[in-house]
Amino acid sequence: MLDAIRRYFRDHMDPREPLDEDPQHRLQLATAALLIEVSRTDNRMDDVERTAILEGIRRKFDLDDRETDELLELARREAEESVSYFEFTSLINQHFSREQKQRVIELMWRVAVADGSIDKHQEALIRKIADLLYVPHRDFISAKLRVLDEQARDA
């Protein structure tokens, strides 16, 4: 696990603590970390992917600039270390509905296609996270197709 991210989530998302008055906040932070991992998987986080992450985090999750910037900085500093996704996916599994988990996968696809192509490693990571979140394969594929269709319409 990325040491800095682990410390951040331990400090901000200790699963032994009850969820605060905004229970979605911790889950949104876990989701944001997964989005960052998608962008790092192809060994480059270009401006388009970074913008997709920032937009997804800020608009969809209503995180403030400090939280967003801190997560992005942690991901950059720890880019070379190995990763375990259990902390993130277990929290999401405990608290997200099936539809919310599908939305996480769709957001991951948005980051992956932001630069105009899907790297095979990004696709493998999204598949792995979908499996860990118990998202059925048909929903994994549906999310991918929705994002690709939107990208084609916007082009």
C-alpha positions in Angstrom: 0.0 0.0 0.0 1.2 3.5 -0.7 2.5 4.6 2.7 1.4 8.2 2.4 -2.0 7.3 1.1 -2.4 4.7 3.9 -1.5 7.3 6.5 -3.9 9.8 5.0 -6.8 7.3 4.9 -6.0 6.0 8.4 -6.1 9.6 9.7 -9.2 10.5 7.7 -11.1 7.3 7.2 -10.4 5.0 10.1 -13.0 2.2 9.6 -13.3 1.7 13.4 -14.7 5.2 13.7 -18.4 5.6 12.9 -19.1 7.6 9.7 -19.5 11.3 10.5 -22.6 13.4 9.7 -21.6 13.2 6.0 -21.1 9.4 5.5 -20.5 9.9 1.8 -17.4 11.9 2.4 -15.1 9.0 3.4 -16.4 6.9 0.6 -15.8 9.8 -1.9 -12.2 10.0 -0.7 -11.7 6.2 -1.3 -13.2 6.6 -4.8 -11.0 9.6 -5.5 -7.9 7.4 -4.7 -9.1 4.8 -7.1 -9.4 7.4 -9.9 -5.9 8.6 -9.2 -4.7 5.0 -9.5 -6.3 4.6 -12.9 -4.4 7.7 -14.2 -1.1 6.4 -12.8 -1.5 2.9 -14.2 -0.2 3.9 -17.7 2.9 5.5 -16.0 1.9 9.0 -16.9 -0.7 11.4 -15.6 -1.2 13.9 -18.4 -3.1 17.1 -18.1 -6.3 15.6 -19.6 -6.4 12.8 -17.1 -5.6 15.1 -14.3 -8.4 17.4 -15.4 -10.8 14.4 -15.6 -9.9 13.4 -12.0 -10.2 17.0 -10.7 -13.5 17.4 -12.4 -14.8 14.1 -11.2 -13.6 14.6 -7.6 -14.8 18.2 -7.3 -18.1 18.1 -9.2 -19.3 14.6 -8.4 -18.0 14.3 -4.8 -18.0 18.0 -3.7 -14.5 17.7 -2.2 -12.7 21.0 -1.4 -9.5 22.1 -3.2 -7.3 21.1 -0.2 -8.5 17.5 -0.1 -8.3 17.2 -3.9 -4.8 18.6 -4.1 -3.6 16.5 -1.1 -4.8 13.3 -2.7 -3.1 14.2 -6.1 0.1 15.1 -4.4 0.2 11.8 -2.4 -0.4 9.8 -5.5 2.5 11.6 -7.4 5.0 11.2 -4.5 4.3 7.5 -4.1 4.0 6.6 -7.8 6.7 3.9 -7.7 5.4 1.9 -4.7 3.2 -1.1 -4.9 -0.6 -0.8 -4.2 -3.2 -2.7 -2.3 -6.8 -1.6 -3.0 -8.4 -3.5 -0.1 -8.8 -0.4 2.2 -10.6 1.5 -0.5 -12.7 -1.3 -2.0 -13.7 -2.8 1.4 -15.0 0.6 2.5 -16.9 1.1 -0.7 -18.3 -2.5 -0.5 -19.6 -1.8 3.0 -21.3 1.4 2.3 -22.1 1.8 -1.5 -25.1 0.4 -3.2 -24.8 -1.6 -6.4 -25.6 1.6 -8.4 -23.0 3.6 -6.6 -20.4 0.9 -7.2 -21.3 1.0 -10.9 -20.8 4.8 -10.9 -17.3 4.3 -9.4 -16.4 2.0 -12.3 -17.9 4.6 -14.8 -15.8 7.3 -13.3 -12.7 5.1 -13.6 -13.5 4.7 -17.3 -13.8 8.4 -17.7 -10.3 8.9 -16.4 -9.0 6.1 -18.6 -10.5 7.5 -21.8 -9.7 11.2 -21.0 -6.5 11.1 -23.0 -8.2 9.6 -26.1 -7.1 6.0 -25.6 -7.5 3.2 -23.1 -4.2 1.6 -22.0 -4.4 -2.1 -21.5 -3.1 -1.7 -17.9 -5.8 0.8 -17.1 -8.5 -1.6 -18.4 -7.0 -4.4 -16.3 -7.0 -2.2 -13.2 -10.6 -1.2 -13.8 -11.6 -4.9 -14.3 -9.8 -5.8 -11.1 -11.5 -3.0 -9.1 -14.9 -4.0 -10.6 -14.2 -7.6 -9.4 -13.3 -6.4 -5.9 -16.5 -4.3 -5.8 -18.6 -7.3 -7.1 -19.7 -5.3 -10.1 -21.0 -7.8 -12.7 -19.1 -8.0 -16.0 -22.1 -6.8 -17.9 -22.1 -3.6 -15.8 -18.4 -3.2 -16.3 -18.9 -3.4 -20.0 -22.0 -1.2 -20.0 -20.1 1.6 -18.1 -17.2 1.4 -20.6 -19.6 1.6 -23.6 -21.5 4.6 -22.1 -18.3 6.5 -21.6 -17.0 5.7 -25.1 -20.3 6.7 -26.6 -20.2 10.0 -24.7 -16.6 10.6 -25.8 -17.5 9.9 -29.4 -20.5 12.3 -29.3 -18.4 15.0 -27.7 -15.6 14.7 -30.3 
